[in-house]
């Protein structure tokens, strides 16, 4: 996977395509930025994810089940923020 690059149109970036893992498209996690308790969500905790190669506008809130191949990023987040959910 290559990093996002600026194209001919100023301010526009090409976003990397997903990687296929076990037959399903997946995106690489750059960093977990935050966590929140969401009682509407089964499992309760959601993580704010910065995706590798994407700009901050592409950050999304994801449940732990969507981050099963990013356990290291989740662990790093909790190591940096021990009081986080």
Secondary structure, 3 states (H helix, E strand, C coil): CCCCCECCCCCCECCCCCEEECCEEECCEEEEEEEEECCCCCCCEEEEEEECCCCHHHCEEEEHHHHCCCHHHHHHHHHHCCCCC
